[in-house]
Amino acid sequence: MLSKKQAKTFFIGGTLVTFLIFIGLTIYSFPESNDQTNYEELTESAIFSFYWMLTLFHVIHVLVGLVILISIYFGIKKKTTRLEDVEASAAFWHMCDLFWLLLFPIIYLFF
């Protein structure tokens, strides 16, 4: 049985590991996504401008989330992280999830 501190460290660490797996799979599959874009309705430059803008926006949020998770992870190990810090990071993460859950179908179903 894990103590509360060990459980927090384990689950935040597990989140970091799955996060890094997600980033690796995204980087691996990124070049293939160019072949699956529908170019017929819009000009190629408009699609790529929109696509790269959203990709950059996503990368920024991923990096911010990574920094937050790393700081929470080490804060838990040093016992300097408060419950409010963890809740604020979870709120940030869930708002990003909500945004991407709405945006993802729009991009990939209509483009």
The first five atom37 places (N, CA, C, CB, O) and aatype in JSON, in Angstrom:
{
  "aatype": [12, 10, 15, 11, 11, 5, 0, 11, 16, 13, 13, 9, 7, 7, 16, 10, 19, 16, 13, 10, 9, 13, 9, 7, 10, 16, 9, 18, 15, 13, 14, 6, 15, 2, 3, 5, 16, 2, 18, 6, 6, 10, 16, 6, 15, 0, 9, 13, 15, 13, 18, 17, 12, 10, 16, 10, 13, 8, 19, 9, 8, 19, 10, 19, 7, 10, 19, 9, 10, 9, 15, 9, 18, 13, 7, 9, 11, 11, 11, 16, 16, 1, 10, 6, 3, 19, 6, 0, 15, 0, 0, 13, 17, 8, 12, 4, 3, 10, 13, 17, 10, 10, 10, 13, 14, 9, 9, 18, 10, 13, 13],
  "atom_mask": [
    [1, 1, 1, 1, 1],
    [1, 1, 1, 1, 1],
    [1, 1, 1, 1, 1],
    [1, 1, 1, 1, 1],
    [1, 1, 1, 1, 1],
    [1, 1, 1, 1, 1],
    [1, 1, 1, 1, 1],
    [1, 1, 1, 1, 1],
    [1, 1, 1, 1, 1],
    [1, 1, 1, 1, 1],
    [1, 1, 1, 1, 1],
    [1, 1, 1, 1, 1],
    [1, 1, 1, 0, 1],
    [1, 1, 1, 0, 1],
    [1, 1, 1, 1, 1],
    [1, 1, 1, 1, 1],
    [1, 1, 1, 1, 1],
    [1, 1, 1, 1, 1],
    [1, 1, 1, 1, 1],
    [1, 1, 1, 1, 1],
    [1, 1, 1, 1, 1],
    [1, 1, 1, 1, 1],
    [1, 1, 1, 1, 1],
    [1, 1, 1, 0, 1],
    [1, 1, 1, 1, 1],
    [1, 1, 1, 1, 1],
    [1, 1, 1, 1, 1],
    [1, 1, 1, 1, 1],
    [1, 1, 1, 1, 1],
    [1, 1, 1, 1, 1],
    [1, 1, 1, 1, 1],
    [1, 1, 1, 1, 1],
    [1, 1, 1, 1, 1],
    [1, 1, 1, 1, 1],
    [1, 1, 1, 1, 1],
    [1, 1, 1, 1, 1],
    [1, 1, 1, 1, 1],
    [1, 1, 1, 1, 1],
    [1, 1, 1, 1, 1],
    [1, 1, 1, 1, 1],
    [1, 1, 1, 1, 1],
    [1, 1, 1, 1, 1],
    [1, 1, 1, 1, 1],
    [1, 1, 1, 1, 1],
    [1, 1, 1, 1, 1],
    [1, 1, 1, 1, 1],
    [1, 1, 1, 1, 1],
    [1, 1, 1, 1, 1],
    [1, 1, 1, 1, 1],
    [1, 1, 1, 1, 1],
    [1, 1, 1, 1, 1],
    [1, 1, 1, 1, 1],
    [1, 1, 1, 1, 1],
    [1, 1, 1, 1, 1],
    [1, 1, 1, 1, 1],
    [1, 1, 1, 1, 1],
    [1, 1, 1, 1, 1],
    [1, 1, 1, 1, 1],
    [1, 1, 1, 1, 1],
    [1, 1, 1, 1, 1],
    [1, 1, 1, 1, 1],
    [1, 1, 1, 1, 1],
    [1, 1, 1, 1, 1],
    [1, 1, 1, 1, 1],
    [1, 1, 1, 0, 1],
    [1, 1, 1, 1, 1],
    [1, 1, 1, 1, 1],
    [1, 1, 1, 1, 1],
    [1, 1, 1, 1, 1],
    [1, 1, 1, 1, 1],
    [1, 1, 1, 1, 1],
    [1, 1, 1, 1, 1],
    [1, 1, 1, 1, 1],
    [1, 1, 1, 1, 1],
    [1, 1, 1, 0, 1],
    [1, 1, 1, 1, 1],
    [1, 1, 1, 1, 1],
    [1, 1, 1, 1, 1],
    [1, 1, 1, 1, 1],
    [1, 1, 1, 1, 1],
    [1, 1, 1, 1, 1],
    [1, 1, 1, 1, 1],
    [1, 1, 1, 1, 1],
    [1, 1, 1, 1, 1],
    [1, 1, 1, 1, 1],
    [1, 1, 1, 1, 1],
    [1, 1, 1, 1, 1],
    [1, 1, 1, 1, 1],
    [1, 1, 1, 1, 1],
    [1, 1, 1, 1, 1],
    [1, 1, 1, 1, 1],
    [1, 1, 1, 1, 1],
    [1, 1, 1, 1, 1],
    [1, 1, 1, 1, 1],
    [1, 1, 1, 1, 1],
    [1, 1, 1, 1, 1],
    [1, 1, 1, 1, 1],
    [1, 1, 1, 1, 1],
    [1, 1, 1, 1, 1],
    [1, 1, 1, 1, 1],
    [1, 1, 1, 1, 1],
    [1, 1, 1, 1, 1],
    [1, 1, 1, 1, 1],
    [1, 1, 1, 1, 1],
    [1, 1, 1, 1, 1],
    [1, 1, 1, 1, 1],
    [1, 1, 1, 1, 1],
    [1, 1, 1, 1, 1],
    [1, 1, 1, 1, 1],
    [1, 1, 1, 1, 1],
    [1, 1, 1, 1, 1]
  ],
  "atom_positions": [
    [[0.84, -1.18, 0.0], [0.0, 0.0, 0.0], [0.89, 1.25, 0.0], [-0.96, 0.0, 1.22], [1.86, 1.33, 0.75]],
    [[0.55, 2.19, -0.84], [1.33, 3.42, -0.94], [0.83, 4.46, 0.05], [1.27, 3.98, -2.36], [-0.36, 4.55, 0.33]],
    [[1.76, 5.24, 0.57], [1.36, 6.37, 1.39], [0.79, 7.44, 0.47], [2.56, 6.93, 2.23], [0.88, 7.32, -0.75]],
    [[0.21, 8.49, 1.04], [-0.37, 9.56, 0.22], [0.7, 10.24, -0.64], [-1.07, 10.6, 1.1], [0.47, 10.52, -1.81]],
    [[1.86, 10.49, -0.04], [2.94, 11.14, -0.79], [3.42, 10.24, -1.92], [4.11, 11.5, 0.14], [3.64, 10.71, -3.04]],
    [[3.59, 8.95, -1.64], [4.03, 8.02, -2.67], [2.99, 7.9, -3.79], [4.31, 6.64, -2.06], [3.34, 7.81, -4.96]],
    [[1.72, 7.9, -3.41], [0.66, 7.81, -4.42], [0.64, 9.05, -5.3], [-0.71, 7.63, -3.74], [0.51, 8.94, -6.52]],
    [[0.78, 10.23, -4.68], [0.82, 11.47, -5.47], [1.99, 11.46, -6.43], [0.91, 12.69, -4.55], [1.83, 11.77, -7.62]],
    [[3.16, 11.1, -5.93], [4.35, 11.06, -6.77], [4.2, 10.03, -7.88], [5.59, 10.74, -5.92], [4.58, 10.28, -9.02]],
    [[3.64, 8.88, -7.55], [3.45, 7.82, -8.54], [2.51, 8.27, -9.66], [2.89, 6.57, -7.88], [2.82, 8.09, -10.84]],
    [[1.38, 8.85, -9.3], [0.39, 9.23, -10.32], [0.83, 10.44, -11.13], [-0.94, 9.52, -9.66], [0.58, 10.49, -12.34]],
    [[1.47, 11.42, -10.51], [2.0, 12.55, -11.27], [3.13, 12.07, -12.19], [2.51, 13.69, -10.32], [3.22, 12.49, -13.34]],
    [[3.98, 11.19, -11.67], [5.05, 10.62, -12.51], [4.48, 9.81, -13.66], [0.0, 0.0, 0.0], [4.99, 9.88, -14.78]],
    [[3.44, 9.04, -13.4], [2.78, 8.28, -14.47], [2.17, 9.19, -15.52], [0.0, 0.0, 0.0], [2.2, 8.89, -16.71]],
    [[1.62, 10.3, -15.07], [1.08, 11.29, -16.0], [2.18, 11.87, -16.87], [0.36, 12.41, -15.24], [2.0, 12.05, -18.07]],
    [[3.33, 12.16, -16.26], [4.47, 12.67, -17.04], [4.94, 11.65, -18.07], [5.62, 13.03, -16.1], [5.26, 12.01, -19.21]],
    [[4.99, 10.38, -17.69], [5.43, 9.34, -18.63], [4.45, 9.23, -19.8], [5.55, 7.98, -17.91], [4.88, 9.19, -20.95]],
    [[3.16, 9.18, -19.52], [2.18, 9.1, -20.61], [2.19, 10.36, -21.46], [0.78, 8.85, -20.06], [1.95, 10.32, -22.67]],
    [[2.46, 11.48, -20.83], [2.58, 12.75, -21.53], [3.74, 12.7, -22.52], [2.79, 13.91, -20.53], [3.59, 13.12, -23.67]],
    [[4.88, 12.18, -22.1], [6.04, 12.06, -22.98], [5.8, 11.04, -24.1], [7.27, 11.66, -22.17], [6.28, 11.23, -25.22]],
    [[5.06, 9.98, -23.81], [4.7, 9.02, -24.85], [3.81, 9.69, -25.89], [3.97, 7.79, -24.23], [4.0, 9.5, -27.09]],
    [[2.85, 10.49, -25.43], [1.98, 11.23, -26.35], [2.79, 12.16, -27.25], [0.94, 12.05, -25.56], [2.56, 12.2, -28.46]],
    [[3.73, 12.88, -26.67], [4.56, 13.8, -27.46], [5.37, 13.01, -28.49], [5.5, 14.63, -26.54], [5.47, 13.42, -29.64]],
    [[5.95, 11.89, -28.07], [6.72, 11.06, -29.0], [5.88, 10.53, -30.15], [0.0, 0.0, 0.0], [6.31, 10.56, -31.3]],
    [[4.68, 10.04, -29.84], [3.8, 9.54, -30.89], [3.34, 10.65, -31.82], [2.59, 8.84, -30.28], [3.2, 10.44, -33.03]],
    [[3.11, 11.83, -31.27], [2.7, 12.97, -32.09], [3.81, 13.37, -33.04], [2.3, 14.16, -31.21], [3.56, 13.63, -34.22]],
    [[5.03, 13.44, -32.54], [6.16, 13.79, -33.39], [6.37, 12.71, -34.46], [7.45, 13.97, -32.55], [6.68, 13.03, -35.61]],
    [[6.21, 11.46, -34.09], [6.38, 10.36, -35.04], [5.34, 10.41, -36.15], [6.3, 9.02, -34.31], [5.66, 10.16, -37.32]],
    [[4.08, 10.71, -35.81], [3.0, 10.69, -36.8], [2.82, 12.02, -37.52], [1.71, 10.31, -36.14], [2.03, 12.1, -38.46]],
    [[3.52, 13.05, -37.11], [3.31, 14.38, -37.68], [3.58, 14.45, -39.18], [4.17, 15.37, -36.98], [2.75, 15.02, -39.89]],
    [[4.68, 13.91, -39.7], [4.91, 14.0, -41.15], [3.83, 13.29, -41.97], [6.26, 13.43, -41.49], [3.55, 13.7, -43.09]],
    [[3.23, 12.24, -41.44], [2.19, 11.51, -42.16], [0.9, 12.31, -42.27], [1.91, 10.2, -41.47], [0.12, 12.08, -43.19]],
    [[0.66, 13.25, -41.36], [-0.6, 13.99, -41.37], [-0.71, 14.9, -42.58], [-0.73, 14.8, -40.1], [-1.82, 15.26, -42.97]],
    [[0.4, 15.29, -43.18], [0.34, 16.15, -44.36], [-0.31, 15.43, -45.54], [1.74, 16.62, -44.73], [-0.9, 16.08, -46.4]],
    [[-0.2, 14.11, -45.61], [-0.78, 13.36, -46.71], [-2.29, 13.19, -46.56], [-0.12, 12.01, -46.81], [-2.96, 12.84, -47.54]],
    [[-2.84, 13.42, -45.38], [-4.25, 13.17, -45.13], [-5.1, 14.43, -45.17], [-4.41, 12.51, -43.8], [-6.29, 14.37, -44.87]],
    [[-4.53, 15.56, -45.53], [-5.28, 16.81, -45.54], [-6.07, 16.94, -46.83], [-4.33, 18.01, -45.37], [-5.58, 16.58, -47.91]],
    [[-7.29, 17.46, -46.73], [-8.15, 17.67, -47.89], [-7.85, 19.06, -48.46], [-9.65, 17.53, -47.52], [-8.19, 20.07, -47.83]],
    [[-7.24, 19.13, -49.64], [-6.83, 20.39, -50.23], [-7.85, 20.96, -51.21], [-5.51, 20.22, -50.92], [-7.64, 22.04, -51.76]],
    [[-8.91, 20.27, -51.45], [-9.79, 20.64, -52.54], [-10.62, 21.89, -52.28], [-10.7, 19.51, -52.85], [-10.9, 22.63, -53.21]],
    [[-11.03, 22.14, -51.04], [-11.93, 23.25, -50.77], [-11.23, 24.58, -50.53], [-12.77, 22.93, -49.59], [-11.77, 25.63, -50.87]],
    [[-10.06, 24.54, -49.96], [-9.32, 25.77, -49.68], [-7.98, 25.73, -50.39], [-9.13, 25.97, -48.16], [-7.53, 24.66, -50.82]],
    [[-7.36, 26.86, -50.52], [-6.03, 26.86, -51.11], [-5.05, 26.23, -50.14], [-5.58, 28.29, -51.5], [-5.28, 26.22, -48.93]],
    [[-3.98, 25.72, -50.66], [-3.0, 25.02, -49.84], [-2.39, 25.94, -48.78], [-1.9, 24.44, -50.72], [-2.18, 25.51, -47.65]],
    [[-2.11, 27.18, -49.13], [-1.48, 28.08, -48.17], [-2.43, 28.43, -47.02], [-1.03, 29.36, -48.87], [-1.98, 28.58, -45.88]],
    [[-3.71, 28.55, -47.29], [-4.67, 28.85, -46.21], [-4.78, 27.69, -45.24], [-6.05, 29.18, -46.8], [-4.83, 27.89, -44.02]],
    [[-4.81, 26.49, -45.76], [-4.9, 25.31, -44.89], [-3.66, 25.2, -44.03], [-5.09, 24.03, -45.73], [-3.75, 25.0, -42.81]],
    [[-2.51, 25.32, -44.66], [-1.28, 25.16, -43.89], [-1.07, 26.29, -42.89], [-0.1, 25.09, -44.83], [-0.53, 26.05, -41.81]],
    [[-1.49, 27.49, -43.22], [-1.38, 28.59, -42.26], [-2.23, 28.31, -41.02], [-1.81, 29.93, -42.9], [-1.77, 28.47, -39.89]],
    [[-3.45, 27.88, -41.25], [-4.36, 27.55, -40.15], [-3.83, 26.35, -39.36], [-5.77, 27.25, -40.68], [-3.83, 26.36, -38.12]],
    [[-3.38, 25.33, -40.07], [-2.87, 24.12, -39.44], [-1.63, 24.41, -38.58], [-2.53, 23.07, -40.5], [-1.55, 23.95, -37.45]],
    [[-0.69, 25.17, -39.12], [0.53, 25.49, -38.37], [0.23, 26.4, -37.19], [1.55, 26.15, -39.29], [0.86, 26.28, -36.14]],
    [[-0.72, 27.33, -37.35], [-1.09, 28.2, -36.23], [-1.66, 27.37, -35.08], [-2.12, 29.26, -36.69], [-1.28, 27.55, -33.93]],
    [[-2.57, 26.46, -35.4], [-3.15, 25.61, -34.35], [-2.12, 24.65, -33.76], [-4.33, 24.82, -34.92], [-2.15, 24.36, -32.57]],
    [[-1.22, 24.16, -34.6], [-0.16, 23.29, -34.1], [0.75, 24.03, -33.13], [0.67, 22.72, -35.25], [1.1, 23.51, -32.07]],
    [[1.12, 25.25, -33.47], [1.95, 26.06, -32.57], [1.21, 26.35, -31.27], [2.35, 27.37, -33.26], [1.8, 26.27, -30.19]],
    [[-0.06, 26.69, -31.37], [-0.88, 26.94, -30.19], [-0.92, 25.7, -29.3], [-2.32, 27.36, -30.6], [-0.81, 25.8, -28.08]],
    [[-1.06, 24.53, -29.91], [-1.1, 23.28, -29.16], [0.25, 23.0, -28.5], [-1.48, 22.12, -30.09], [0.3, 22.6, -27.34]],
    [[1.34, 23.22, -29.23], [2.69, 22.99, -28.68], [2.93, 23.88, -27.47], [3.76, 23.24, -29.75], [3.5, 23.43, -26.47]],
    [[2.52, 25.13, -27.55], [2.69, 26.05, -26.42], [1.95, 25.52, -25.19], [2.19, 27.47, -26.77], [2.51, 25.52, -24.09]],
    [[0.71, 25.08, -25.37], [-0.05, 24.56, -24.23], [0.55, 23.25, -23.71], [-1.5, 24.35, -24.62], [0.53, 23.01, -22.5]],
    [[1.05, 22.43, -24.59], [1.7, 21.19, -24.16], [2.93, 21.5, -23.32], [2.08, 20.31, -25.38], [3.15, 20.88, -22.28]],
    [[3.74, 22.44, -23.77], [4.95, 22.8, -23.02], [4.61, 23.44, -21.67], [5.81, 23.76, -23.84], [5.26, 23.16, -20.67]],
    [[3.6, 24.3, -21.65], [3.17, 24.89, -20.37], [2.68, 23.79, -19.43], [2.04, 25.95, -20.6], [3.02, 23.79, -18.25]],
    [[1.89, 22.86, -19.96], [1.42, 21.74, -19.14], [2.56, 20.88, -18.63], [0.0, 0.0, 0.0], [2.53, 20.42, -17.48]],
    [[3.57, 20.67, -19.46], [4.73, 19.89, -19.05], [5.49, 20.58, -17.93], [5.67, 19.65, -20.24], [5.88, 19.93, -16.95]],
    [[5.7, 21.88, -18.05], [6.38, 22.64, -16.99], [5.58, 22.58, -15.69], [6.6, 24.12, -17.43], [6.15, 22.41, -14.61]],
    [[4.27, 22.73, -15.79], [3.42, 22.67, -14.59], [3.52, 21.29, -13.94], [1.95, 22.99, -14.95], [3.68, 21.19, -12.73]],
    [[3.41, 20.23, -14.74], [3.48, 18.88, -14.18], [4.83, 18.6, -13.53], [3.21, 17.85, -15.26], [4.89, 17.98, -12.47]],
    [[5.9, 19.04, -14.17], [7.23, 18.83, -13.58], [7.37, 19.58, -12.27], [8.33, 19.27, -14.57], [7.92, 19.05, -11.3]],
    [[6.88, 20.82, -12.23], [6.98, 21.59, -10.98], [6.13, 20.97, -9.88], [6.56, 23.05, -11.22], [6.54, 20.96, -8.72]],
    [[4.96, 20.47, -10.22], [4.11, 19.8, -9.23], [4.8, 18.52, -8.75], [2.71, 19.47, -9.83], [4.8, 18.22, -7.55]],
    [[5.38, 17.76, -9.67], [6.06, 16.51, -9.31], [7.17, 16.75, -8.3], [6.62, 15.83, -10.57], [7.24, 16.09, -7.27]],
    [[8.05, 17.71, -8.61], [9.17, 17.96, -7.69], [8.7, 18.69, -6.43], [10.25, 18.79, -8.39], [9.31, 18.53, -5.37]],
    [[7.64, 19.47, -6.53], [7.08, 20.1, -5.33], [6.52, 19.08, -4.36], [0.0, 0.0, 0.0], [6.64, 19.24, -3.15]],
    [[5.9, 18.03, -4.89], [5.39, 16.96, -4.03], [6.55, 16.23, -3.36], [4.53, 15.96, -4.85], [6.48, 15.9, -2.18]],
    [[7.61, 15.98, -4.12], [8.76, 15.28, -3.53], [9.42, 16.12, -2.42], [9.8, 14.96, -4.62], [9.92, 15.57, -1.44]],
    [[9.42, 17.47, -2.59], [10.03, 18.34, -1.58], [9.04, 18.8, -0.52], [10.64, 19.56, -2.26], [9.41, 19.51, 0.42]],
    [[7.78, 18.4, -0.66], [6.71, 18.78, 0.26], [6.45, 20.29, 0.26], [7.04, 18.32, 1.67], [6.12, 20.86, 1.3]],
    [[6.61, 20.94, -0.88], [6.33, 22.38, -0.98], [5.08, 22.67, -1.8], [7.52, 23.1, -1.59], [4.65, 23.82, -1.87]],
    [[4.48, 21.65, -2.4], [3.29, 21.85, -3.22], [2.05, 21.79, -2.34], [3.2, 20.78, -4.34], [1.88, 20.88, -1.53]],
    [[1.2, 22.8, -2.51], [-0.05, 22.84, -1.77], [-1.16, 22.2, -2.62], [-0.43, 24.3, -1.38], [-1.01, 22.03, -3.83]],
    [[-2.25, 21.86, -1.98], [-3.4, 21.28, -2.68], [-3.93, 22.24, -3.74], [-4.51, 20.93, -1.68], [-4.34, 21.82, -4.82]],
    [[-3.91, 23.53, -3.44], [-4.39, 24.53, -4.39], [-3.56, 24.54, -5.67], [-4.38, 25.93, -3.75], [-4.09, 24.78, -6.76]],
    [[-2.25, 24.28, -5.55], [-1.39, 24.22, -6.73], [-1.78, 23.04, -7.63], [0.09, 24.09, -6.31], [-1.84, 23.18, -8.85]],
    [[-2.04, 21.92, -7.02], [-2.43, 20.73, -7.78], [-3.79, 20.97, -8.43], [-2.48, 19.48, -6.87], [-3.99, 20.61, -9.59]],
    [[-4.73, 21.57, -7.7], [-6.05, 21.85, -8.25], [-5.97, 22.86, -9.4], [-6.97, 22.37, -7.16], [-6.69, 22.72, -10.39]],
    [[-5.12, 23.87, -9.26], [-4.97, 24.86, -10.33], [-4.37, 24.22, -11.58], [-4.09, 26.03, -9.87], [-4.79, 24.52, -12.7]],
    [[-3.4, 23.33, -11.4], [-2.81, 22.65, -12.56], [-3.84, 21.73, -13.22], [-1.56, 21.85, -12.15], [-3.89, 21.62, -14.45]],
    [[-4.66, 21.07, -12.41], [-5.71, 20.22, -12.97], [-6.75, 21.04, -13.72], [-6.39, 19.4, -11.85], [-7.24, 20.62, -14.76]],
    [[-7.08, 22.23, -13.19], [-8.03, 23.1, -13.89], [-7.47, 23.55, -15.23], [-8.36, 24.34, -13.02], [-8.19, 23.55, -16.23]],
    [[-6.19, 23.93, -15.27], [-5.55, 24.29, -16.54], [-5.61, 23.13, -17.51], [-4.08, 24.72, -16.31], [-5.97, 23.31, -18.68]],
    [[-5.27, 21.96, -17.04], [-5.22, 20.79, -17.91], [-6.6, 20.45, -18.45], [-4.64, 19.59, -17.15], [-6.75, 20.14, -19.63]],
    [[-7.63, 20.51, -17.6], [-8.98, 20.17, -18.04], [-9.54, 21.22, -19.01], [-9.91, 20.03, -16.84], [-10.29, 20.87, -19.93]],
    [[-9.19, 22.48, -18.81], [-9.64, 23.5, -19.76], [-8.96, 23.3, -21.12], [-9.34, 24.91, -19.22], [-9.6, 23.48, -22.16]],
    [[-7.7, 22.93, -21.12], [-7.02, 22.62, -22.39], [-7.67, 21.4, -23.05], [-5.5, 22.35, -22.16], [-7.88, 21.39, -24.26]],
    [[-7.98, 20.38, -22.25], [-8.65, 19.2, -22.8], [-9.99, 19.57, -23.41], [-8.85, 18.15, -21.71], [-10.32, 19.12, -24.51]],
    [[-10.77, 20.37, -22.71], [-12.07, 20.78, -23.22], [-11.94, 21.52, -24.54], [-12.8, 21.66, -22.19], [-12.68, 21.26, -25.49]],
    [[-10.99, 22.44, -24.6], [-10.76, 23.2, -25.83], [-10.4, 22.27, -26.99], [-9.64, 24.23, -25.62], [-10.96, 22.4, -28.08]],
    [[-9.48, 21.34, -26.75], [-9.05, 20.46, -27.83], [-10.09, 19.42, -28.19], [-7.76, 19.77, -27.46], [-10.16, 18.99, -29.34]],
    [[-10.91, 19.0, -27.23], [-11.99, 18.07, -27.56], [-13.03, 18.73, -28.46], [-12.66, 17.57, -26.28], [-13.66, 18.05, -29.28]],
    [[-13.2, 20.03, -28.33], [-14.11, 20.75, -29.22], [-13.45, 21.06, -30.56], [-14.59, 22.04, -28.56], [-14.09, 20.97, -31.6]],
    [[-12.19, 21.43, -30.52], [-11.5, 21.86, -31.73], [-11.08, 20.7, -32.63], [-10.29, 22.67, -31.36], [-11.14, 20.81, -33.86]],
    [[-10.66, 19.6, -32.05], [-10.16, 18.47, -32.82], [-11.16, 17.96, -33.86], [-9.79, 17.33, -31.88], [-10.79, 17.81, -35.03]],
    [[-12.43, 17.71, -33.49], [-13.37, 17.23, -34.53], [-13.62, 18.27, -35.62], [-14.7, 16.86, -33.88], [-13.81, 17.91, -36.78]],
    [[-13.62, 19.53, -35.26], [-13.84, 20.57, -36.27], [-12.72, 20.54, -37.3], [-13.92, 21.96, -35.61], [-12.98, 20.6, -38.5]],
    [[-11.49, 20.44, -36.84], [-10.34, 20.45, -37.76], [-10.32, 19.2, -38.62], [-9.03, 20.57, -36.97], [-10.19, 19.28, -39.85]],
    [[-10.43, 18.05, -38.0], [-10.21, 16.81, -38.73], [-11.44, 16.29, -39.46], [-9.71, 15.76, -37.8], [-11.32, 15.44, -40.34]],
    [[-12.62, 16.77, -39.12], [-13.8, 16.35, -39.87], [-14.09, 17.26, -41.05], [-15.0, 16.32, -38.95], [-14.6, 16.81, -42.07]],
    [[-13.76, 18.54, -40.92], [-14.1, 19.49, -41.97], [-12.93, 19.87, -42.85], [-14.67, 20.72, -41.37], [-13.13, 20.48, -43.9]],
    [[-11.72, 19.53, -42.47], [-10.56, 19.85, -43.31], [-9.94, 18.57, -43.72], [-9.55, 20.75, -42.58], [-8.94, 18.58, -44.44]]
  ]
}
